[in-house]
Amino acid sequence: MSQMKKGKQTFIVEIIEHQKSTWQGQVHWIQENKKVSFRSVMELLYLINSAITFESDSDQKETDMTEEK
């Protein structure tokens, strides 16, 4: 079961290109000082969602946003 992280989270979205009716760019997660590239709006939303949710298990799974800098 996923749960939200406590407190506000801030992201800066940099749109580098717009191709095939979607965005490509980078999202920077301010609180964790992590930056990840994305290839579509859907991927951007997935990355942000993975950053603000976590697994409630004792073995927390790492998400895409938490893996890269």
Wavefront OBJ file of the C-alpha trace (Angstrom):
o trace
v 0.000 0.000 0.000
v 1.402 3.411 -0.987
v 1.304 6.424 1.290
v 2.063 10.093 0.769
v 5.241 11.670 2.151
v 4.700 14.291 4.834
v 5.074 17.962 4.030
v 5.116 19.934 0.826
v 7.301 18.804 -2.055
v 8.597 21.187 -4.729
v 9.427 20.277 -8.337
v 10.841 22.405 -11.141
v 9.817 21.169 -14.591
v 12.042 22.157 -17.507
v 10.451 21.587 -20.916
v 13.286 21.129 -23.419
v 11.321 19.976 -26.482
v 7.765 19.481 -27.646
v 7.417 16.626 -30.149
v 4.587 14.275 -31.117
v 2.047 16.226 -29.015
v 3.941 15.710 -25.740
v 6.762 17.239 -23.702
v 10.351 16.124 -23.193
v 12.567 17.599 -20.510
v 13.761 17.312 -16.934
v 12.101 17.466 -13.533
v 14.116 18.648 -10.539
v 12.957 17.544 -7.063
v 14.095 20.395 -4.808
v 13.927 18.745 -1.353
v 15.998 15.732 -2.452
v 18.205 17.622 -4.956
v 17.491 15.049 -7.692
v 17.010 15.628 -11.399
v 15.468 13.123 -13.841
v 14.754 13.323 -17.577
v 11.320 12.456 -18.953
v 10.105 11.674 -22.488
v 6.375 12.326 -22.150
v 3.832 14.062 -19.950
v 2.696 10.653 -18.684
v 6.258 9.789 -17.660
v 6.586 13.182 -15.928
v 3.441 12.507 -13.891
v 4.677 9.006 -13.037
v 8.017 10.392 -11.819
v 6.388 13.022 -9.613
v 3.935 10.475 -8.214
v 6.763 8.025 -7.478
v 8.649 10.768 -5.635
v 5.770 11.703 -3.328
v 4.578 8.184 -2.521
v 6.390 5.334 -0.841
v 5.705 1.705 -0.035
v 4.495 1.118 3.516
v 6.371 -2.219 3.702
v 9.501 -2.415 5.837
v 11.346 -3.156 2.554
v 10.708 0.103 0.729
v 11.044 -0.147 -3.043
v 13.123 2.512 -4.739
v 11.191 4.483 -7.354
v 12.440 5.998 -10.586
v 12.628 9.498 -9.109
v 14.577 8.294 -6.093
v 17.189 6.421 -8.161
v 18.745 9.181 -10.294
v 20.456 12.514 -9.573
l 1 2 3 4 5 6 7 8 9 10 11 12 13 14 15 16 17 18 19 20 21 22 23 24 25 26 27 28 29 30 31 32 33 34 35 36 37 38 39 40 41 42 43 44 45 46 47 48 49 50 51 52 53 54 55 56 57 58 59 60 61 62 63 64 65 66 67 68 69
